[in-house]
Amino acid sequence: MARPRKDGKRAPGIQGKRGFLYIVISQNILKDGVKKSEKKWIATKLTDTPENIKKASETRMKLISRKTSATIDRNISLSDFTDQVLSKKKREVSDTTYSSYYYRGKKIKEYFGDTKVKNINEIMVENFLDNLFEVYNVQPRTVKDTKVFLGSVMEQAHKEGIITYNPVKEVVINKNLAAKHVKDKNTDDEFFSYEEAQLFLSRIKDHELYELFYVTLFFGLRREEVLGLRWQTIDFKNKYMKINHTVTKGTTITRANTTKTVSSSRVYPITDEQIEMFQKLKDKENNYRILYGNDYIESDYIFKHVDGSLFYPDHPSKTFRKLITKIPELPQNITFHGLRSSCVSILVHQGMDVKSIQKWVGHADINTTLKIYAKVKDKEAKKEISNTMNGIIPLKEYTGQ
C-alpha cells in the first residue's frame, strides 16, 4: 500500500493536505479602512493525485481571471452587502422575479441598517423574523421566503470569507407566531363553479371591463396575458387569437413578447360571436379616438382606458375585488387569478379530460391542472353526498309557534 504524500506545495498555488488538494489565492481585503493582502484556501475536494493537481491548477487560473481585482471589505454593513447580492440577482433573473428579491431585501435593510455582516448572529435573525410577523403582520410564507433570501445573502458572505459560518442556517421560524398570522382561507372559494361563473357574467354584463373578464374566464388566461392582448394577435379572417405577449409588474412594468413558460405561448380558435365582440371593442376604440382627438394615446393593446392610456397591472384585480363585494351570492375569497382556475372548473364540469384542459389554459405542469381538477371533483362530490344524505336522513318539519 502506497504511503500518503506529505502535506505541502504541489504546484503554484496548489497545496496538498491530508490527502486532498487545496487552491491558495492571494487576495486584497479592506480591514478597518486599510488595504491588506491575505491568502485564502479553497477546498477542491479532489484527492492528491498528479491528474487532479492539473485539474486544480486549471480551476485556480479560472478563479484568478475572474477575481483579479476583487477586494473584500470585512467591515461591510448588511445593508450594503444585500445591495451587492441584489445587483447580481438583477442580472440573473427577470424583473418580475427580481422584484420579489428586492422587497425581501428592502425589509432586511430596513431592520438591520448599518449593522455589520460579521456581527449578525442567530438571536438577531430570530428577532428579525419575529419582527416581520409582529410589525408587518405578514403570512408565514412571506417570512419563510425572506429567511431563505437572508440565508443566501449570508451564505455568499461566508463564501467570500467575511464570516466563518452562516447564522441563518440553524434559525427556526417561531411556530406560535406563524400559527397566529395564518389567514383563514376557504380553498373551495378559490374559483367559481359552473353556475357561479354564469351568475358573475350576468351581473356584470354592463360593466366597462365585461369583455376583459369574459375573455379571462373563457380562455383561462393569466392577468399578464389578458393585459398583453393586442389587435395584431387577433386574426379576424382565420378566426384565431395568439397568446405571445405579456404585461408584468415587477420593480417596473414590463411589456414583452414573451410568456411565462414555453407552454404558455398558444393559439386559440375564436367563435363568430367572439369575432363580433372584438369588432365591437374595435369600433368603440375608434369612437373614443375621435372623441379625444389629439389627446388620445395610441397603442395596439386591446384592453385599456377610454383615452387610450394603458391599464396599470393591478387595475383589473382591484376592479374585480370591488365587483365581487357587490355580489354576496358569490364566494368572497376569490381573486382575479381565480377566473383562470374557474375556467378549469367549468371544463371539468363539462367532462373534459385533464390533458386537454392543461393545454387549453397553458399549464406547464400537469400537476397544477390535477390539483384544481381534484378540488372541483371534491366540491361536486360533497354537494352530491349532501343531497343524498338529505334524502336519507331528513329533518323533522318545523312549524311556527
Contacts in CASP RR format, 6 or more apart in sequence:
PFRMAT RR
TARGET T0000
AUTHOR 0000-0000-0000
METHOD contacts of the structure
MODEL  1
MARPRKDGKRAPGIQGKRGFLYIVISQNILKDGVKKSEKKWIATKLTDTP
ENIKKASETRMKLISRKTSATIDRNISLSDFTDQVLSKKKREVSDTTYSS
YYYRGKKIKEYFGDTKVKNINEIMVENFLDNLFEVYNVQPRTVKDTKVFL
GSVMEQAHKEGIITYNPVKEVVINKNLAAKHVKDKNTDDEFFSYEEAQLF
LSRIKDHELYELFYVTLFFGLRREEVLGLRWQTIDFKNKYMKINHTVTKG
TTITRANTTKTVSSSRVYPITDEQIEMFQKLKDKENNYRILYGNDYIESD
YIFKHVDGSLFYPDHPSKTFRKLITKIPELPQNITFHGLRSSCVSILVHQ
GMDVKSIQKWVGHADINTTLKIYAKVKDKEAKKEISNTMNGIIPLKEYTG
Q
4 19 0 8 1.000
4 48 0 8 1.000
5 16 0 8 1.000
5 19 0 8 1.000
5 48 0 8 1.000
7 15 0 8 1.000
7 16 0 8 1.000
7 17 0 8 1.000
7 18 0 8 1.000
8 15 0 8 1.000
8 16 0 8 1.000
8 17 0 8 1.000
9 15 0 8 1.000
9 16 0 8 1.000
10 16 0 8 1.000
10 21 0 8 1.000
10 48 0 8 1.000
10 53 0 8 1.000
10 56 0 8 1.000
11 53 0 8 1.000
11 56 0 8 1.000
11 57 0 8 1.000
12 57 0 8 1.000
13 23 0 8 1.000
13 24 0 8 1.000
13 25 0 8 1.000
13 57 0 8 1.000
13 60 0 8 1.000
14 21 0 8 1.000
14 22 0 8 1.000
14 23 0 8 1.000
14 24 0 8 1.000
14 53 0 8 1.000
14 56 0 8 1.000
14 57 0 8 1.000
14 60 0 8 1.000
15 21 0 8 1.000
15 22 0 8 1.000
15 24 0 8 1.000
15 41 0 8 1.000
16 22 0 8 1.000
16 48 0 8 1.000
19 47 0 8 1.000
19 48 0 8 1.000
20 43 0 8 1.000
20 44 0 8 1.000
20 45 0 8 1.000
20 46 0 8 1.000
20 47 0 8 1.000
20 48 0 8 1.000
21 44 0 8 1.000
21 46 0 8 1.000
21 47 0 8 1.000
21 48 0 8 1.000
21 52 0 8 1.000
21 53 0 8 1.000
21 56 0 8 1.000
22 41 0 8 1.000
22 42 0 8 1.000
22 43 0 8 1.000
22 44 0 8 1.000
23 41 0 8 1.000
23 42 0 8 1.000
23 44 0 8 1.000
23 56 0 8 1.000
23 59 0 8 1.000
23 60 0 8 1.000
23 63 0 8 1.000
24 39 0 8 1.000
24 40 0 8 1.000
24 41 0 8 1.000
24 42 0 8 1.000
25 39 0 8 1.000
25 40 0 8 1.000
25 42 0 8 1.000
25 60 0 8 1.000
25 63 0 8 1.000
25 64 0 8 1.000
25 67 0 8 1.000
26 37 0 8 1.000
26 38 0 8 1.000
26 39 0 8 1.000
26 40 0 8 1.000
27 37 0 8 1.000
27 38 0 8 1.000
27 39 0 8 1.000
27 40 0 8 1.000
27 67 0 8 1.000
27 70 0 8 1.000
27 71 0 8 1.000
27 72 0 8 1.000
28 35 0 8 1.000
28 36 0 8 1.000
28 37 0 8 1.000
28 70 0 8 1.000
28 71 0 8 1.000
28 72 0 8 1.000
29 35 0 8 1.000
29 36 0 8 1.000
29 37 0 8 1.000
29 38 0 8 1.000
29 71 0 8 1.000
29 72 0 8 1.000
29 73 0 8 1.000
29 74 0 8 1.000
30 36 0 8 1.000
30 71 0 8 1.000
30 72 0 8 1.000
30 73 0 8 1.000
30 74 0 8 1.000
30 75 0 8 1.000
31 74 0 8 1.000
31 75 0 8 1.000
32 75 0 8 1.000
33 75 0 8 1.000
35 71 0 8 1.000
40 161 0 8 1.000
42 63 0 8 1.000
44 52 0 8 1.000
44 55 0 8 1.000
44 56 0 8 1.000
44 59 0 8 1.000
46 52 0 8 1.000
46 55 0 8 1.000
46 56 0 8 1.000
72 160 0 8 1.000
72 161 0 8 1.000
72 162 0 8 1.000
74 118 0 8 1.000
74 161 0 8 1.000
74 162 0 8 1.000
75 116 0 8 1.000
75 118 0 8 1.000
76 116 0 8 1.000
76 117 0 8 1.000
76 162 0 8 1.000
77 112 0 8 1.000
77 113 0 8 1.000
77 114 0 8 1.000
77 115 0 8 1.000
77 116 0 8 1.000
77 117 0 8 1.000
78 108 0 8 1.000
78 109 0 8 1.000
78 112 0 8 1.000
78 113 0 8 1.000
78 115 0 8 1.000
78 116 0 8 1.000
78 117 0 8 1.000
78 120 0 8 1.000
78 153 0 8 1.000
79 108 0 8 1.000
79 109 0 8 1.000
79 112 0 8 1.000
79 113 0 8 1.000
79 114 0 8 1.000
79 115 0 8 1.000
81 117 0 8 1.000
81 153 0 8 1.000
81 156 0 8 1.000
81 157 0 8 1.000
81 162 0 8 1.000
82 105 0 8 1.000
82 108 0 8 1.000
82 109 0 8 1.000
82 153 0 8 1.000
83 109 0 8 1.000
85 152 0 8 1.000
85 153 0 8 1.000
85 156 0 8 1.000
86 98 0 8 1.000
86 101 0 8 1.000
86 102 0 8 1.000
86 105 0 8 1.000
89 98 0 8 1.000
89 101 0 8 1.000
90 98 0 8 1.000
93 101 0 8 1.000
94 248 0 8 1.000
94 254 0 8 1.000
95 248 0 8 1.000
95 250 0 8 1.000
95 251 0 8 1.000
95 252 0 8 1.000
95 254 0 8 1.000
96 248 0 8 1.000
96 249 0 8 1.000
96 250 0 8 1.000
96 254 0 8 1.000
98 250 0 8 1.000
98 251 0 8 1.000
99 249 0 8 1.000
99 250 0 8 1.000
99 251 0 8 1.000
100 145 0 8 1.000
101 149 0 8 1.000
102 251 0 8 1.000
104 145 0 8 1.000
104 146 0 8 1.000
104 149 0 8 1.000
104 150 0 8 1.000
105 146 0 8 1.000
105 149 0 8 1.000
107 132 0 8 1.000
107 136 0 8 1.000
107 146 0 8 1.000
108 128 0 8 1.000
108 146 0 8 1.000
108 149 0 8 1.000
108 150 0 8 1.000
108 153 0 8 1.000
111 128 0 8 1.000
111 131 0 8 1.000
112 120 0 8 1.000
112 124 0 8 1.000
112 128 0 8 1.000
115 124 0 8 1.000
117 154 0 8 1.000
117 157 0 8 1.000
117 162 0 8 1.000
117 163 0 8 1.000
118 162 0 8 1.000
118 163 0 8 1.000
120 154 0 8 1.000
120 163 0 8 1.000
120 167 0 8 1.000
121 167 0 8 1.000
122 167 0 8 1.000
122 170 0 8 1.000
122 171 0 8 1.000
124 167 0 8 1.000
125 147 0 8 1.000
125 150 0 8 1.000
125 167 0 8 1.000
125 168 0 8 1.000
125 171 0 8 1.000
126 171 0 8 1.000
126 174 0 8 1.000
128 150 0 8 1.000
129 143 0 8 1.000
129 146 0 8 1.000
129 147 0 8 1.000
129 171 0 8 1.000
129 173 0 8 1.000
129 174 0 8 1.000
130 174 0 8 1.000
130 177 0 8 1.000
132 138 0 8 1.000
132 142 0 8 1.000
132 143 0 8 1.000
132 146 0 8 1.000
133 143 0 8 1.000
133 174 0 8 1.000
133 177 0 8 1.000
133 178 0 8 1.000
133 180 0 8 1.000
133 181 0 8 1.000
134 177 0 8 1.000
137 181 0 8 1.000
138 181 0 8 1.000
139 181 0 8 1.000
139 182 0 8 1.000
139 183 0 8 1.000
140 173 0 8 1.000
140 178 0 8 1.000
140 181 0 8 1.000
140 182 0 8 1.000
143 173 0 8 1.000
143 178 0 8 1.000
144 173 0 8 1.000
147 168 0 8 1.000
147 171 0 8 1.000
147 173 0 8 1.000
150 168 0 8 1.000
151 166 0 8 1.000
151 168 0 8 1.000
151 169 0 8 1.000
154 163 0 8 1.000
154 166 0 8 1.000
154 167 0 8 1.000
154 168 0 8 1.000
155 166 0 8 1.000
155 168 0 8 1.000
157 163 0 8 1.000
157 166 0 8 1.000
158 164 0 8 1.000
158 165 0 8 1.000
158 166 0 8 1.000
185 333 0 8 1.000
186 331 0 8 1.000
186 333 0 8 1.000
187 375 0 8 1.000
188 331 0 8 1.000
188 375 0 8 1.000
188 379 0 8 1.000
189 331 0 8 1.000
189 332 0 8 1.000
189 333 0 8 1.000
189 334 0 8 1.000
190 331 0 8 1.000
190 333 0 8 1.000
190 334 0 8 1.000
190 335 0 8 1.000
190 338 0 8 1.000
190 341 0 8 1.000
190 375 0 8 1.000
191 334 0 8 1.000
191 338 0 8 1.000
191 339 0 8 1.000
191 341 0 8 1.000
191 342 0 8 1.000
191 344 0 8 1.000
191 345 0 8 1.000
191 372 0 8 1.000
191 375 0 8 1.000
191 376 0 8 1.000
192 200 0 8 1.000
192 217 0 8 1.000
192 330 0 8 1.000
192 331 0 8 1.000
192 334 0 8 1.000
192 338 0 8 1.000
192 339 0 8 1.000
192 342 0 8 1.000
192 345 0 8 1.000
192 346 0 8 1.000
193 345 0 8 1.000
193 349 0 8 1.000
193 376 0 8 1.000
193 379 0 8 1.000
194 345 0 8 1.000
194 346 0 8 1.000
194 349 0 8 1.000
194 350 0 8 1.000
196 330 0 8 1.000
196 331 0 8 1.000
196 342 0 8 1.000
197 217 0 8 1.000
197 342 0 8 1.000
197 345 0 8 1.000
197 346 0 8 1.000
199 327 0 8 1.000
199 329 0 8 1.000
199 330 0 8 1.000
200 213 0 8 1.000
200 217 0 8 1.000
200 323 0 8 1.000
200 327 0 8 1.000
200 330 0 8 1.000
201 210 0 8 1.000
201 213 0 8 1.000
201 214 0 8 1.000
201 217 0 8 1.000
203 323 0 8 1.000
203 327 0 8 1.000
204 210 0 8 1.000
204 213 0 8 1.000
204 323 0 8 1.000
207 213 0 8 1.000
207 323 0 8 1.000
208 306 0 8 1.000
209 303 0 8 1.000
209 316 0 8 1.000
209 319 0 8 1.000
211 277 0 8 1.000
211 281 0 8 1.000
211 303 0 8 1.000
212 226 0 8 1.000
212 303 0 8 1.000
212 316 0 8 1.000
213 316 0 8 1.000
213 320 0 8 1.000
213 339 0 8 1.000
214 277 0 8 1.000
215 221 0 8 1.000
215 226 0 8 1.000
215 229 0 8 1.000
216 223 0 8 1.000
216 226 0 8 1.000
216 316 0 8 1.000
216 336 0 8 1.000
216 339 0 8 1.000
216 340 0 8 1.000
217 339 0 8 1.000
217 342 0 8 1.000
217 343 0 8 1.000
217 346 0 8 1.000
218 274 0 8 1.000
218 343 0 8 1.000
219 241 0 8 1.000
219 243 0 8 1.000
219 268 0 8 1.000
219 343 0 8 1.000
219 360 0 8 1.000
219 361 0 8 1.000
220 339 0 8 1.000
220 340 0 8 1.000
220 342 0 8 1.000
220 343 0 8 1.000
220 344 0 8 1.000
220 360 0 8 1.000
220 361 0 8 1.000
221 243 0 8 1.000
221 340 0 8 1.000
222 246 0 8 1.000
222 260 0 8 1.000
222 264 0 8 1.000
222 337 0 8 1.000
222 340 0 8 1.000
223 313 0 8 1.000
223 316 0 8 1.000
223 317 0 8 1.000
223 336 0 8 1.000
223 337 0 8 1.000
224 246 0 8 1.000
224 247 0 8 1.000
224 248 0 8 1.000
224 260 0 8 1.000
224 313 0 8 1.000
225 243 0 8 1.000
225 246 0 8 1.000
225 259 0 8 1.000
225 264 0 8 1.000
226 303 0 8 1.000
226 316 0 8 1.000
227 246 0 8 1.000
227 247 0 8 1.000
227 301 0 8 1.000
227 303 0 8 1.000
227 311 0 8 1.000
227 313 0 8 1.000
227 316 0 8 1.000
228 245 0 8 1.000
228 246 0 8 1.000
228 247 0 8 1.000
228 255 0 8 1.000
228 301 0 8 1.000
228 302 0 8 1.000
228 303 0 8 1.000
229 241 0 8 1.000
229 243 0 8 1.000
229 245 0 8 1.000
229 301 0 8 1.000
229 302 0 8 1.000
229 303 0 8 1.000
230 245 0 8 1.000
230 300 0 8 1.000
230 301 0 8 1.000
230 302 0 8 1.000
231 282 0 8 1.000
231 300 0 8 1.000
231 302 0 8 1.000
232 300 0 8 1.000
233 241 0 8 1.000
233 242 0 8 1.000
233 243 0 8 1.000
233 244 0 8 1.000
233 245 0 8 1.000
234 241 0 8 1.000
234 270 0 8 1.000
234 278 0 8 1.000
234 302 0 8 1.000
235 241 0 8 1.000
235 242 0 8 1.000
236 275 0 8 1.000
236 278 0 8 1.000
236 279 0 8 1.000
239 269 0 8 1.000
239 270 0 8 1.000
239 271 0 8 1.000
239 272 0 8 1.000
239 275 0 8 1.000
240 267 0 8 1.000
240 268 0 8 1.000
240 269 0 8 1.000
240 270 0 8 1.000
241 267 0 8 1.000
241 268 0 8 1.000
241 270 0 8 1.000
242 266 0 8 1.000
242 267 0 8 1.000
242 268 0 8 1.000
243 259 0 8 1.000
243 264 0 8 1.000
243 265 0 8 1.000
243 266 0 8 1.000
243 267 0 8 1.000
243 268 0 8 1.000
244 257 0 8 1.000
244 259 0 8 1.000
244 265 0 8 1.000
245 255 0 8 1.000
245 256 0 8 1.000
245 257 0 8 1.000
245 258 0 8 1.000
245 259 0 8 1.000
246 254 0 8 1.000
246 255 0 8 1.000
246 256 0 8 1.000
246 258 0 8 1.000
246 259 0 8 1.000
246 260 0 8 1.000
247 253 0 8 1.000
247 254 0 8 1.000
247 255 0 8 1.000
247 310 0 8 1.000
247 313 0 8 1.000
248 254 0 8 1.000
248 256 0 8 1.000
248 313 0 8 1.000
249 312 0 8 1.000
249 313 0 8 1.000
249 314 0 8 1.000
253 312 0 8 1.000
253 313 0 8 1.000
259 265 0 8 1.000
260 364 0 8 1.000
261 362 0 8 1.000
261 364 0 8 1.000
262 364 0 8 1.000
263 359 0 8 1.000
263 362 0 8 1.000
263 363 0 8 1.000
263 364 0 8 1.000
264 362 0 8 1.000
264 364 0 8 1.000
266 359 0 8 1.000
266 362 0 8 1.000
270 278 0 8 1.000
278 302 0 8 1.000
281 302 0 8 1.000
285 308 0 8 1.000
288 296 0 8 1.000
288 306 0 8 1.000
288 307 0 8 1.000
288 308 0 8 1.000
289 296 0 8 1.000
292 306 0 8 1.000
292 307 0 8 1.000
292 308 0 8 1.000
295 307 0 8 1.000
296 307 0 8 1.000
296 308 0 8 1.000
297 307 0 8 1.000
297 308 0 8 1.000
297 309 0 8 1.000
297 310 0 8 1.000
298 308 0 8 1.000
299 308 0 8 1.000
299 310 0 8 1.000
301 310 0 8 1.000
303 311 0 8 1.000
303 316 0 8 1.000
304 310 0 8 1.000
304 311 0 8 1.000
305 311 0 8 1.000
316 336 0 8 1.000
317 335 0 8 1.000
317 336 0 8 1.000
317 337 0 8 1.000
320 335 0 8 1.000
320 336 0 8 1.000
320 339 0 8 1.000
321 335 0 8 1.000
321 336 0 8 1.000
324 330 0 8 1.000
324 332 0 8 1.000
324 334 0 8 1.000
325 332 0 8 1.000
334 342 0 8 1.000
340 361 0 8 1.000
341 372 0 8 1.000
343 360 0 8 1.000
343 361 0 8 1.000
344 357 0 8 1.000
344 361 0 8 1.000
344 369 0 8 1.000
344 372 0 8 1.000
344 373 0 8 1.000
344 376 0 8 1.000
345 372 0 8 1.000
345 376 0 8 1.000
347 356 0 8 1.000
347 357 0 8 1.000
347 360 0 8 1.000
348 357 0 8 1.000
348 372 0 8 1.000
348 373 0 8 1.000
348 376 0 8 1.000
348 377 0 8 1.000
349 376 0 8 1.000
349 380 0 8 1.000
352 360 0 8 1.000
354 366 0 8 1.000
354 369 0 8 1.000
354 370 0 8 1.000
354 373 0 8 1.000
355 366 0 8 1.000
357 369 0 8 1.000
357 373 0 8 1.000
358 366 0 8 1.000
358 368 0 8 1.000
358 369 0 8 1.000
361 369 0 8 1.000
363 369 0 8 1.000
END
